[in-house]
Structure formats: C-alpha cells, structure tokens
Amino acid sequence: MVAKTLIRGSIFRAAYGVLALLLPNLLVKLAGMHPEQIDPDARYFNRLFGGRDIVVAGATVAAVKAGAEREAVKANILCELTDTVSILEELRAGRGFDQTLAIAVGFNVVGYLTWLKALKALRAGSDDTAS
C-alpha cells in the first residue's frame, strides 16, 4: 500500500513537473489563465519548480524500488512543508490570496493527503511487523 501510494503521488508530481518544465503555456491554460499575461520570470521559476518535482518523483520511485519507503515519505512531506512556507511567506509579504496561491494551496493539500496516507500505511505496516 505504501509503495502504491508513493508511486501514484510520484506520477502526479512528475506530470506537473513535465508540464511546468516543457509545456508551461499549456499548464497556464489548464489553470484558467492566459499565457500572454504571465511574467517571463514567473514562467522561468515555474519551470525550475517543475524540474524539482521531476527529480523528487524520480527519487521517490528509486527509493521505493530500493525499499526505502520511509525516506521517500519524509522527503515528500518536507517538499510539502517548504511549499507551505512559500505560500505563507507570500501572504505575509502582502500578496493577496489570488488564483495562483489558490492553485498552490490545492496542490499542497493534495500532496499532504497523499504523503500522509503513505505515512499512515507505513506505520500500519510497522505495527504489523512488530506484532
């Protein structure tokens, strides 16, 4: 169950990463925005973030194959934590809760639900082996 959750989450993370890195205009359109209105710096930083997610997804799959599910769960939860800090810092800096932050919160919530589900399954598996 842990491996399955981690792999599914990695597919979602990698899909976002590929869109952000290679097809940013399509990603913007899917978010209901217009590509021509996106600042080139924002597009660039989104590509960087997409690259991070591709790497994290690949590392997660490699960890699962190596039997290091606990480390994979921790790494993914830490990614969500840094994303949460980024959202909170944007709000603290005076940015309004706009469409971009709403999408970021949505991704963040889905991420937390995914990785916490994996953590719960990991703990349940540990309890089974301890008995």
C-alpha positions as CSV (number, residue, x, y, z in Angstrom):
1,M,0.0,0.0,0.0
2,V,2.8,2.4,0.8
3,A,4.6,1.8,-2.4
4,K,1.4,2.1,-4.5
5,T,0.6,5.5,-2.8
6,L,4.1,6.8,-3.3
7,I,4.2,5.7,-7.0
8,R,0.8,7.3,-7.7
9,G,1.9,10.5,-5.9
10,S,5.1,10.5,-8.0
11,I,3.1,10.2,-11.2
12,F,1.1,13.2,-10.3
13,R,4.2,15.1,-9.2
14,A,6.1,14.2,-12.4
15,A,3.1,15.1,-14.6
16,Y,3.1,18.6,-13.1
17,G,6.8,18.8,-13.4
18,V,6.8,17.9,-17.1
19,L,4.0,20.4,-17.9
20,A,5.8,23.2,-15.9
21,L,9.2,22.5,-17.4
22,L,8.3,21.7,-21.0
23,L,4.7,22.9,-21.6
24,P,4.3,26.0,-19.3
25,N,1.7,27.7,-21.6
26,L,-0.5,24.6,-21.5
27,L,-0.2,24.5,-17.7
28,V,-1.2,28.1,-17.5
29,K,-4.2,27.4,-19.8
30,L,-5.2,24.4,-17.7
31,A,-5.2,26.8,-14.7
32,G,-7.7,29.1,-16.4
33,M,-5.2,31.8,-17.1
34,H,-3.8,33.4,-20.3
35,P,-0.2,32.6,-21.2
36,E,0.5,36.1,-22.6
37,Q,-0.3,37.6,-19.2
38,I,2.3,35.5,-17.4
39,D,5.5,37.3,-16.5
40,P,8.6,35.6,-18.1
41,D,10.3,35.5,-14.7
42,A,7.3,33.6,-13.2
43,R,7.3,31.2,-16.2
44,Y,11.0,30.6,-15.6
45,F,10.7,30.0,-11.9
46,N,7.7,27.6,-12.6
47,R,10.0,25.7,-14.9
48,L,12.6,25.4,-12.2
49,F,9.9,24.2,-9.8
50,G,8.8,21.7,-12.4
51,G,12.3,20.4,-12.6
52,R,12.4,19.9,-8.8
53,D,9.2,17.9,-9.0
54,I,10.5,15.6,-11.7
55,V,13.7,15.0,-9.6
56,V,11.7,14.3,-6.5
57,A,9.3,12.0,-8.3
58,G,12.3,10.1,-9.8
59,A,14.0,9.9,-6.4
60,T,10.8,8.6,-4.8
61,V,10.4,5.8,-7.3
62,A,14.0,4.9,-6.9
63,A,13.6,4.9,-3.1
64,V,10.5,2.6,-3.4
65,K,12.4,0.2,-5.6
66,A,15.2,0.2,-3.0
67,G,12.8,-0.5,-0.1
68,A,13.4,3.0,1.4
69,E,9.7,4.0,1.6
70,R,10.1,5.8,4.9
71,E,12.8,8.1,3.5
72,A,10.6,8.7,0.4
73,V,7.7,9.7,2.6
74,K,9.8,12.0,4.7
75,A,11.3,13.7,1.6
76,N,7.9,14.3,0.0
77,I,6.4,15.7,3.2
78,L,9.4,18.0,3.5
79,C,8.6,19.3,0.0
80,E,5.1,20.0,1.0
81,L,6.3,21.8,4.1
82,T,8.6,24.1,2.0
83,D,5.6,24.7,-0.3
84,T,3.5,25.7,2.7
85,V,6.2,28.0,4.0
86,S,6.4,29.6,0.5
87,I,2.6,30.2,0.5
88,L,2.6,31.7,4.0
89,E,5.6,33.9,3.2
90,E,3.8,35.3,0.1
91,L,0.8,36.1,2.2
92,R,2.9,37.6,4.9
93,A,4.7,39.8,2.3
94,G,1.3,41.3,1.4
95,R,0.3,39.3,-1.6
96,G,-3.4,38.8,-1.8
97,F,-4.9,35.3,-2.0
98,D,-5.1,35.2,-5.7
99,Q,-5.7,32.4,-8.2
100,T,-2.0,31.4,-8.2
101,L,-1.9,30.9,-4.4
102,A,-5.3,29.1,-4.5
103,I,-3.9,26.6,-7.0
104,A,-0.8,26.3,-4.9
105,V,-2.9,25.5,-1.8
106,G,-4.8,22.9,-3.8
107,F,-1.6,21.2,-4.9
108,N,-0.3,21.5,-1.3
109,V,-3.4,19.9,0.2
110,V,-3.4,17.0,-2.3
111,G,0.3,16.5,-1.6
112,Y,-0.2,16.4,2.1
113,L,-3.2,14.0,1.8
114,T,-1.1,11.7,-0.5
115,W,2.0,11.6,1.6
116,L,0.2,11.4,5.0
117,K,-1.8,8.4,3.5
118,A,1.6,6.8,2.7
119,L,2.9,7.6,6.2
120,K,-0.2,6.0,7.8
121,A,0.2,2.9,5.6
122,L,3.9,2.8,6.6
123,R,3.0,3.0,10.3
124,A,0.3,0.3,9.9
125,G,2.9,-1.9,8.2
126,S,5.4,-1.3,11.0
127,D,2.7,-2.2,13.6
128,D,2.0,-5.5,11.7
129,T,5.7,-6.5,11.6
130,A,6.1,-5.6,15.3
131,S,3.4,-8.0,16.4
